[in-house]
Amino acid sequence: MAALAGKHALVTGGGSGIGAAIARALAAEGAALSLVGRRKEPLEAMVKQLPKASAIVADITSGTECKAMAEAARAAHGAIDIVVANAGMAASAPASRIDAAHWQQMIGVNLTGAFNTAQAALADVTRQPGGRIVFVASTAGLKGYSYVAAYVAAKHGVIGLMRALSVELAAKGTTVNAVCPGFTDTPLLAGAVDTIISKTGRSADASRAELAKDNLHGRLITPEEVAQTVLYLCVPSSGSVNGQAIAVTGGPV
C-alpha cells in the first residue's frame, strides 16, 4: 500500500516550483491534495496532473482567508492530516534601504503566512497521532546572507516557530519539522538571477553559477530533491523525527 494512502495533505504555494514538486511526491504515495496559492491558473493546471486534488485560492497573510482555506480543504477531502507550509517570497535590498513595506511583506508572507497556515489546520493535524507539519524554510533560516535582511529574519522566525510547535505538539503525536533548501532551480531563483543581471551585467548562466556556488556540491538543488525530503518527513516511518531543520544544500551549513 502507498505510504500516504488515505491521508489528506494541504500544500501552500502548490502551483509551481518546490510546491508543485511536493504535490507530485505526496500524490505518488497516495495522498489527496489541497493545493493553495494566490493564482488560480497554476493551481488548476497542477490539479489536472494529480489523481485526487483540489485548488484553493487564498492569501496566507490573512488569518481569515486561511481559516476559509482550511474549511475548503475539509469540504474537498475531509480532515487534514499533513500541512506543508511552502509558500514564500524573497526580495533584496541593502539594510539601509529596507522600508516598512518591504519588511512587512517579507515577514507577512514568509513568517506570518507560515503561522496562519499551520494554525488554521492545527485542530485537524492534532486530532490523532501521526499528524505532520512541515515548513519549507531556507538556508536563510540557518545563516545570514547579504542584502536580504528581512527575508533572513523571516526564515529564522520560521525555524523558531517550528521548534516551538514541535515541543508543544509532541505529546499529541504530531511532528513538526522544517526543510531548508539552498539555492534551488525554481521561478523564485529566476528573480534572483534577474537581479544579478541588472546590477552586474553578468549573463544568466554566469549569474546562476554564482548562486550555485553557495551549495557545497556546486550546483543548484532541484525541486524534486526538496520534495523527497518533505515526503520523508510526512510518511509514518519518520514519526521520531521532530523539531529538526534539515538543510538540503549539498553539505553542512
Secondary structure as UniProt FT lines:
FT   TURN            3..6
FT   STRAND          8..12
FT   TURN            13..15
FT   HELIX           17..28
FT   TURN            29..30
FT   STRAND          32..37
FT   HELIX           40..47
FT   TURN            48..49
FT   STRAND          53..57
FT   TURN            60..61
FT   HELIX           63..77
FT   STRAND          82..85
FT   HELIX           95..97
FT   HELIX           100..107
FT   HELIX           108..112
FT   HELIX           113..120
FT   HELIX           122..125
FT   TURN            129..130
FT   STRAND          132..136
FT   HELIX           139..141
FT   TURN            146..147
FT   HELIX           149..169
FT   HELIX           170..172
FT   STRAND          175..181
FT   HELIX           187..200
FT   HELIX           204..212
FT   TURN            213..214
FT   TURN            216..217
FT   HELIX           223..234
FT   HELIX           236..238
FT   TURN            239..240
FT   STRAND          245..248
//
